[in-house]
Amino acid sequence: MENTDLEPPPYHISNCPGRGRGVYSNIAYRANEFVMEFTGDVTPIWEINDFTHYLQIAPDLFLGPSGGADDYVNHSCDPNCALYFENDTLVLRTIRKIKAGQELSFDYGTIQFSEPTTFKCECGSRRCRGMVGSFYLLSPDLREYYLAKNMIPLLTRYALEELETARSIHPVS
């Protein structure tokens, strides 16, 4: 017997022309709504060779791929979501209204401090910076904006100096 009381999932994974796959909303979201939890194995920086699918969660720890939808949330230079720590969990929340059918995104520069990965940005927004990289590659104005909006999760737990120290102790090439 089929259960007809099940709610449809709030998002789905779909192809993004020219950018692989992405996560799209199935529902409308208001600002500051929970979207999803990011999961995966916690990995020390010195065990990672390719940082492409890792998110920094501590000065020398990263959250690896989970195999779930969280692996497909793309970067945007004009994001509609942001990452936050809620207790010890990394979660994605909306930062503005999102219509059903819109792609969910966050700025990768808000979660990376110690990793060396940079790549050409394909977000297509009017605010596109052309390159995706760490927090240190964000303009001073954008850093200040994100800090004022509490959108840099590591800086809610660690001082910038702690993150810079970890970067110098465990340099990545």
Secondary structure, DSSP 8 states (H G I E B T S, - for coil): ---TT----SEEEEEETTTEEEEEESS-B-TT-EEEEE---EEEGGG-S--TT-EEEETTEEE---SSGGGG-EE-SS-SEEEEEETTEEEEEESS-B-TT-B-EE-GGGT-SS----EE-----TT--SEE--GGGS-HHHHHHHHHTT--GGGGTS-HHHHHHHHHHS---
